[in-house]
Amino acid sequence: MTNENPLVIVVGSGPAGLAMAIELGTRGVSCLVLERNRRAGYAPRAKTTHTRTREHLRRWGIADRLAAASPLGVDYPSNVCFVTRLGGPGIARIENAMFCAPGRDPRYSEHAQWVPQYKLEAVLMDFANSMDEVTIGFGQEFVSFEQDAESVFVTVRDVESGEERVITASYLVGADGARSAVREQMGAEMVGTYGLSRNYNTIFRSAGLETAHGHGPGIMYWQINDDVPSMIGPMDEPDLWYFMPVGLAEGVTFTPEETLALIQRSTGLDLPYEVLSSDVWTASRLLADRYSRGRAFLVGDSCHLHPPFGGYGMNMGVADSVDLGWKIAAVLQGWGAAALLESYEIERRTAHEYVMDEAEANHSYSPKALFRPGLEDLSPEGEAARKALGDFIIEVKTREFRSLGVVLGYCYETSPIVVRHADDALPLRSPEYTPSAVPGCLAPHQWLEDGRSLYDLFGPGFTLLILGGEDDGAAARIEAGETGTPLHVVRVGQEGLSDLYGATLALIRPDQHVAWRGDRWPADGLLKTVTGRGELTAARAA
């Protein structure tokens, strides 16, 4: 039985759709998730859950559940090894890729995790199913929608019976992937470059492959040769691996027998291989020309597609849903204005463009593009060629696998719902992450002396951090009461935080980005501005 009176209808139960349902559900907003088929199978695209996504899971109280679901173990080394073949010489190594190593780092509250997307989806699905506010409608297919000034009217088809009905809601969110039917209904178009490369994705089983090579444990092995340039690595137990030849010519496909031969040729290891699934995928750079129409919105792959080099795609979809989710909740609960929703595309588009630039740059140095003649020669000349390429790889590929600045460092530069001072300098974009409390940026993290994360002190609405000074937050509390804005005020006396934030007061949004900072609460209706109820201007200066 599905919820016939949801406030929000979400189409798609992938990570972006489930993140939207959870974000809404934790804020007391009822939603119905429509999913045509039960998602299953061996072939996840995403395998990296970045630090920022795990910070959202921490906020929802389920980060430990994902850690427990790690099939290789959360301590498994996240090394990326560049080799000629698994059975051939090594070229270079990048350790602790994506910052998956457990342990406390002052820059973030949760390390990343190498885990198949289907494991993440299972954790999200179990949690969503446990929430009274969330209904998962399996076997329910989105057909079309209409809307007026107050509601959306969504036609839904029961897959088994073929029966159609119309469900009324306040908002519709399309999280239905690259072939989004919601996007098509909205009349939005994907703009950019299609077909940057054509690639193959195979999931296979091979007993003993992990110990048959001499490169040590790793999450990804780039096989750089002129025969079968590819990526290969462990994915799940028992003995489940992925294999990805890259840069295929148009029209090239492989039979299961040919795929087995490809794996063996690429690795140079004569072992038993069992192919479980294979499919062709095309890397593109595409961005929707609009993310919303009226009460309908797009998140995740429905509005942005880019090469998976860097592992950003799925994680950006989760972040989309967090940004849009708290804003929809604010509007439905009366403490945010409809104009707040206009900021969703303004904020997320800049983040998407930044990530797409990085992903496309990473894609330009694929295993095929990195090949150099003589790499496999077992001679002094071959050793010199591998050394030269290894140095080059460390120079150009480290940014792909040590890109904390891309994961945590994007700033909502033109957002109309943050307030910056005229002399606030936006941080430079860089794979190296330097925490910044400039409004629009992610709130700088710090571990507290009692062992907690600073983020653990944030409330579900806005949070005013008092980091010193004479302002006791009284004026902010009064304004919050007058405007009905949920505000949690917390004084943190830990030394160094005021220097980290560059102020003694910092207003943190529900998504943990900085909305404003200063040394005294302003008297010009700050809370109205940051909730879309004031005059909306791009990054208003205080």
C-alpha positions, 0 to 999 in steps of 0.5 A: 500500500502506498501513501496517497497523501504525500507532501512530496513525490520522489521518482527513483529509489537510487542514492539521490532519491533515497537521500531526498526521502531521508532528508525530508523524513528526518524533517517530518515531511511525508513523501512517497518514493516511486520505483518501477523495479526493485533495484538489484544486480552486480553492476554498480557504477559508483564504488566510492562514498565520499567524506561529504556523503558519509558526513550526511549519513553521520547527520542521519545517524547511519554512518556506522551502518555503512561502515559495517556493510563494507564487504572488504572491511572498512580498514581495507587499504584504498590504494590505487595502483598503476601497473602494466598488467596485474601480472606485470610490472608496477608503475606508480601508487597513490595511497589512501585514495579518496581519504578512505582510511579510518582515523580522525582528520581535523578537516572532516568528521567522516572518512570516505568509504570504498563500498559498492553502490548497492550496499549504500542503497541497501543501508539507505533503503533500510533506514528510509523504510523505518521512517513513518514519513517515508513510503517506498512504492515498488512496482509504481511507475511515474507516467506524467504530471501536471501542476497548478499554483498549489499542487502537482498532480502525478499520474502513477501506473501500477506495473503489475495491474496496469491501473493508473491513478493520480496522486496529488502532492505539493512537490515532485522530485525527479531522481530517475537518472540519466533517462529521466522521465520527469526531466522529459515532462518538464521540457528540460534538455541536457546540454554539453558533450555526448560521447567523450569515450565509450567503455565497457563494464564487467563484473566477474568472479575469480578465486585467487586473483587477489593473491595472484599478483604482486602489487599488494592490496588496492581498490583499483588497478590501472592496467596501462598497455596498448592491448587492453587498457583498463581498470580492474579491482575488487568489489565484493565477497566472495572474489567479486571483481570489476573490469573496465576496458576504456576507449572502445571504438564505436560499435565494438562489443564482446561476447561472454567468451571474448570478455573472459579472454579480455580479462585474461589478456589484460591481467596476464594471469591464467586463472578461472574467470566467471563473467556475471554481467557486462554492459557498454557505457558512454562517458559524457559531459551533460548538464540540464538547461534547467533544474526545475519547472514550477513545483517539479525539480531534478536531482542527481543524474537527472540533471548532471552527467559526467565521467566517473573519474574521481567518483563524484557523480553519485555523491553529488546526487546525494548533496543535491537532495540535501540542498533541495530537501531542507529547502522544501521542508522549510517552505512546507513548514512555513519558515522558508519562502517559496523563493528559497527554492530558487536558490537550489539551482543557483547553488548546485549548478556552480557546484556541478560545473566545478565537479564536471571540470574536474571529472573531464580533466581526470578523464583526459588521462585514462589508461589508454591515454597514459600508455607509452611505448616500451612500458612492458619491456623487461629491460633498463629502457623499460624500467626507465620508461615506467619510472618516467611515466610513474613520475608523470602519473603522480603529477597529473593523477594525484588530484583525481584521488586526493581531491578533498578540495573538490569534495568539501571545498566548493562554495556557493559563490552566487547564492542569494541566501548567504550574506558575505562581507564586502572584504570576504575573499572567496577561496581558490578552487583547488584539489587541496582543501583549505577550510574556509568559513566564508559564507557559502562554504562548508562550515570548517570542521574541528574535533572537540576536546571531549571527542565529539565532532563540531558538526555534532553540535549543529541542530536540524535547523539553523545553528548559531555558533558563539565562538567568543566575544560579547554577543550572547545570542539574545538578539538572534534568539529574539529574531528567530522567535519573531520569524519562526525560524528554527535556531539552535544557539551553542557556545563553543569555547574551544581555543582556535575556533574563532580564528578558524572561522574568522569571527566570533559568531557563525550562522550555519545552515541546515546543510552545514554550509555557512550562511553568515559570520560576524562579531555581532548579530546584525539588526537588518533581518538576517534570518529572513534573507537566509530563508528566502523571505527577504530581498534575494540578491546574489551573495548579499554583502553585509 
